Amino acid sequence: MNGFAFFTGGAPGIGEILIILFVVLLLFGAKKLPELSRSLGKSLSEFKKGREEGEKLEAGSKDDEKPAVKAEATPEEKTD
């Protein structure tokens, strides 16, 4: 009864992983699998780089925020 625990919300077992790998092999063929895995790895590394750059920019923008300095009044605003 516990054969398809992955589909009911549990962690995938060896059987489910083998079935998924077999289906992927049938869909894409053995010649395309190395190319697909290589492109997936490059995509993940680019995503991680972009996320890190975004976090750095966000942290830098928080550090750059300074209290607003009130500008001096213009001659028209001065009424003595």
C-alpha positions as CSV (number, residue, x, y, z in Angstrom):
1,M,0.0,0.0,0.0
2,N,2.9,2.3,0.5
3,G,4.2,2.0,-3.1
4,F,3.2,5.4,-4.3
5,A,3.8,7.5,-1.2
6,F,5.2,10.3,-3.4
7,F,1.8,10.9,-5.0
8,T,0.0,11.0,-1.7
9,G,2.3,13.6,-0.2
10,G,5.2,11.6,1.2
11,A,8.9,11.5,0.1
12,P,9.6,9.6,-3.1
13,G,11.1,6.2,-2.7
14,I,13.5,4.3,-5.0
15,G,10.6,2.9,-7.0
16,E,9.1,6.3,-7.8
17,I,12.5,7.7,-8.7
18,L,13.2,4.9,-11.1
19,I,9.8,5.2,-12.8
20,I,10.4,9.0,-13.2
21,L,13.9,8.4,-14.7
22,F,12.6,5.8,-17.0
23,V,9.8,8.1,-18.3
24,V,12.3,10.9,-18.8
25,L,14.6,8.5,-20.7
26,L,11.8,7.5,-23.0
27,L,10.7,11.1,-23.6
28,F,14.0,12.6,-24.4
29,G,16.3,9.7,-25.4
30,A,19.8,8.9,-24.2
31,K,21.5,11.3,-26.5
32,K,19.7,14.4,-25.2
33,L,19.9,13.6,-21.4
34,P,23.5,15.0,-20.9
35,E,22.6,18.1,-22.9
36,L,19.5,18.7,-20.8
37,S,21.3,18.1,-17.5
38,R,24.1,20.5,-18.5
39,S,21.6,23.2,-19.5
40,L,19.6,22.7,-16.3
41,G,22.8,23.1,-14.2
42,K,23.7,26.3,-16.1
43,S,20.2,27.7,-15.6
44,L,20.3,26.9,-11.8
45,S,23.7,28.6,-11.4
46,E,22.5,31.7,-13.3
47,F,19.4,31.8,-11.1
48,K,21.6,31.6,-7.9
49,K,23.9,34.4,-9.2
50,G,20.9,36.6,-10.0
51,R,19.4,36.0,-6.6
52,E,22.7,36.8,-4.8
53,E,23.1,40.0,-6.8
54,G,19.6,41.0,-5.9
55,E,20.2,40.4,-2.2
56,K,23.4,42.4,-2.4
57,L,21.6,45.3,-4.1
58,E,18.8,45.2,-1.6
59,A,21.2,45.2,1.3
60,G,23.2,48.1,-0.3
61,S,20.1,50.2,-0.8
62,K,19.2,49.8,2.9
63,D,22.7,51.0,3.9
64,D,22.6,54.0,1.4
65,E,19.3,55.3,2.8
66,K,20.1,58.4,4.8
67,P,17.7,60.8,6.6
68,A,16.4,63.5,4.3
69,V,18.2,66.8,4.7
70,K,15.9,69.7,4.6
71,A,16.9,72.1,1.9
72,E,17.3,75.8,2.6
73,A,14.4,78.0,1.9
74,T,14.5,79.8,-1.5
75,P,14.4,83.6,-1.5
76,E,10.7,83.5,-2.4
77,E,9.9,81.4,0.6
78,K,11.8,83.7,3.0
79,T,9.4,86.4,4.3
80,D,11.0,88.4,7.0
